[in-house]
Amino acid sequence: MAGGWGCPHEVNDRCTKVNNLPCNPGMKGCELAGRFRFANEDKNARFNEKQARQAAAGDNKSKDGP
């Protein structure tokens, strides 16, 4: 594991949360997916979708305002 954090679901480089697959932070099912940005843009799809939904919700609120 590289970096300054440790995932509680990673045991022996395997993800115990996602079918014991090799740990790949940001993969589908990972609790980090969509919550954080990664240097590898391929892992940011969920994050970008979430940001787009929030932006759209903000646009709708301003249109429906007083």
C-alpha positions as CSV (number, residue, x, y, z in Angstrom):
1,M,0.0,0.0,0.0
2,A,1.4,3.4,-1.0
3,G,0.4,6.7,0.5
4,G,-0.3,8.0,4.0
5,W,-3.6,6.3,4.7
6,G,-4.8,2.8,5.2
7,C,-8.1,1.3,4.2
8,P,-9.8,-0.9,6.9
9,H,-11.1,-3.2,4.2
10,E,-7.7,-3.9,2.7
11,V,-6.1,-7.2,4.0
12,N,-3.0,-8.5,2.2
13,D,-3.6,-6.2,-0.8
14,R,-7.2,-7.6,-1.2
15,C,-10.5,-5.7,-0.7
16,T,-12.6,-7.6,1.9
17,K,-15.6,-5.3,1.0
18,V,-15.5,-6.0,-2.8
19,N,-15.5,-9.8,-3.3
20,N,-11.9,-10.1,-2.1
21,L,-10.6,-8.5,-5.3
22,P,-7.2,-6.8,-5.5
23,C,-7.4,-3.5,-3.7
24,N,-7.9,-0.7,-6.2
25,P,-9.0,2.5,-4.5
26,G,-11.9,4.1,-6.3
27,M,-13.2,0.9,-8.0
28,K,-16.9,0.3,-8.1
29,G,-18.1,-0.7,-4.7
30,C,-15.1,0.9,-2.9
31,E,-16.2,3.3,-0.1
32,L,-13.9,5.9,-1.6
33,A,-15.5,5.8,-5.0
34,G,-17.3,9.1,-5.7
35,R,-16.2,10.7,-2.4
36,F,-12.6,11.7,-3.3
37,R,-10.6,12.7,-6.4
38,F,-7.8,10.6,-7.6
39,A,-4.7,11.5,-9.7
40,N,-5.9,8.8,-12.2
41,E,-8.9,10.5,-14.0
42,D,-10.3,7.1,-14.9
43,K,-11.2,6.6,-11.2
44,N,-13.0,9.9,-11.0
45,A,-16.1,9.0,-13.0
46,R,-18.4,8.6,-9.9
47,F,-17.0,11.8,-8.4
48,N,-17.7,13.8,-11.6
49,E,-21.2,12.3,-11.9
50,K,-21.9,13.4,-8.3
51,Q,-20.6,16.9,-8.9
52,A,-22.8,17.2,-12.1
53,R,-25.9,16.2,-10.1
54,Q,-25.2,18.7,-7.4
55,A,-24.6,21.5,-9.9
56,A,-27.9,20.6,-11.7
57,A,-29.7,20.6,-8.4
58,G,-28.3,24.0,-7.6
59,D,-29.4,25.3,-11.0
60,N,-32.9,24.1,-10.5
61,K,-33.1,25.8,-7.1
62,S,-32.1,29.1,-8.6
63,K,-34.7,28.8,-11.3
64,D,-37.5,27.9,-8.9
65,G,-36.6,30.7,-6.5
66,P,-38.9,33.7,-5.6
